[in-house]
Amino acid sequence: MSSTAGPNPYTSRPSNAEAGDQPTSLQEVEAELAKRWPENKLEPSLDRITALMDILGEPQRSYPSIHITGTNGKTSTARMIEQLLNAFELRTGRYTSPHVESVTERISLDGQPISVEKFVETYNDIEPYIKMVDERQPVALSFFEVLTAMAYAAFADAPVDVAVVEVGMGGTWDATNVIDADVAVITPVSLDHTNYLGNTTGEIATEKAGIIKSEALVVVSQQPLDAAEAVLARSVEVEATVAREGLEFGVLSREIAVGGQLITLRGLGGAEYGDIFIPLHGEHQAHNAALALAAVEAFFGIGAAREGQLDVDKVRHAFTGVSSPGRLEVVRRSPTILLDAAHNPAGAQVAAAAVGEAFAFNRLVGVIATSGDKDVTGLLEAFEPIMAEVVITQNSTHRAMHVDQLAAQAVDVFGEDRVQVEPRLDDAIDAAVALAEGEGDLTGSGVLITGSVITVGEARLLLGRK
């Protein structure tokens, strides 16, 4: 670790007297975090998080990292990378966002969210130093910056062998970007957060490519041309090595299987990994798997001379155990109820394609609630061909698009006779189930709840899914 600019919480923790007024429950910690800037508000600077990391003794430099950015597929790819690393007996820390149900999901050790007790303890450990930074900076640390610091501190405290870190938004100015990852992973780039990141995929990719560090190995999914050019330009600038899906690695074959798909991947060393079952639906998940495998190969040094291979049995075992809650997740049967966290047009397009491929629905009813800062028309247009009817609703957060505003856009896309409005999410789910059951053929009917991660999380709780 580097030298510190102040006390190090790993060697000099606050006394009980100092910590007497600190939160003692998860709810109290969440209440404190909620007082800060929300994660959808960004002030483009690493000054605050850098200052906090410095005063904490640079915990993020005590382990190697794999850093993941992109627009869609980041969390699924992170979970796959984590599973692969665990299969090779490495202790992992995973930091992803946003959470589906509980904020503790964001910080995982060895594939499991840290306990509520550990979450509270970690917050209390660094809270005095958060205050110190707040007092010295013109803008206080944000919700996401504090959570990022907690993750890096928890990983150092564990300690972990490797951290798998997903950016929150963008790359260059993202709070996670105080790590110097040897492996950078870039999932497909599309239009999202355009008010912060840019109006074209090339501009957005330029921002996201900021996670690529000097002499790193960059694993890149298939991209729009301008996005690919931006990633390559950054890589040349910092002398990073680039591995591109479809050239250096990729999906060789895939076929639908019960509960998922069977795929064959080509790794960085040119070797084939066959008979890999992943219990996830959609072609996009096969590409996420190829990206994850290449990232782990890069981490272990395979592919530098275009030779070598990971243990195939361990790779198969790892992928078999992959899960990605809220990503075309089946939570009920008769009728089938699916949850998918698609929140932008690109995510909706791949979700719609995956539903059509993996499920033989005669009738699909959508339940849709979105955030107000998204391209809602584009999302609705992506789902329109596969949904017979939609029930428009609203989740409980301040970011939610008002149900009447969303309904007006839905009528423009679906037509008035295919749109029903239920302001409460629980009523909307009941209404969608009733519409699906109205056809009488429960095996051929389904309900897809989508529009945002928040909507999916609240639906998961309502449906009793854990």
C-alpha angles and dihedrals in degrees: 000000000000124000116279132237091216144352117339113227091211091063103024113033120185115271120246089255091056091045096044095112096042123121117272100189138047090246091056092049091049090050090053092047091048090063089067131078110291118246093252089065115079133187103190103235138103092201096101098045091042091053091049093047089050094052090046091055098256097285091177090067095059094081137031118258143208110211121204129197137158135106105271134016098032098123095044090048091048091052091050092050090049092051092050093050091047089052088060090052098253119143108237139199117200125194117189138156152252104020123230100215114345130031088227088072089074093070115051134175118201091347098310128100112250114259122265088247092054091046092054092043092051092050092049091048094058100029096094089053092047088058091050092054093044089056093052100044128074089226122041121237113277129235091259094046092054092048090049091053090048091053094050091046093048091050092052092046094051089040110230129198093219138003123221106204129188119198118238098217130350115332120246096062098025113124091235090063094088087089122089100218119193089208123047120189123199118193121195113310120219137152114299135126087019092164088067107023107037142276099263133051088244093057091045092049090051089058093044093048087066088091090068108103132196114297093354123146111245120205109198130189122216108294142185109270097254091048092050090050091051092051092048092048092054091045092053090047094056096031094245123160116240127212112189128203110244093028113045095017140356153128112309098182143348137185133183115259134180107284095002139344142297115230143178117212134194114219133210092268091056093251122133125238107200137183094030114162119200117186093218131098129235139048089259090066090056089055090047087054092052090050092049093049092050091049092053092045088052091049090054092045097251115146100030088113092024092252139098136062140221120242102283095209091054090048091052092047092050095051092046089061097049119123131176112189115217094019106113087318118173109223102163140022132213092057102022112235117200129190122206127172096211107149104164135045095261092052091046092051094054091043091051091049091049093050091052091049101043104033128053097210118171088191129017123188119197129215107198132185120159142181117260097239098061136095092260096170091055091049093049092048090053092054098039097087094055101039121080091193138356132216109209117210143148135245122226102256129100089242093063119116109243111260094237093052092048091046091054091055091045091054089053090054104033103024125247096273092060097049127085124178126216114166094202119068094220091053090047092054091049091049093050092049090050090051091049093047091048090079091062094224102099093175090059097042129082146174123219117197111197149131103105143010088248092055091050092048093052091046090051090056093046091051093047095242118158 
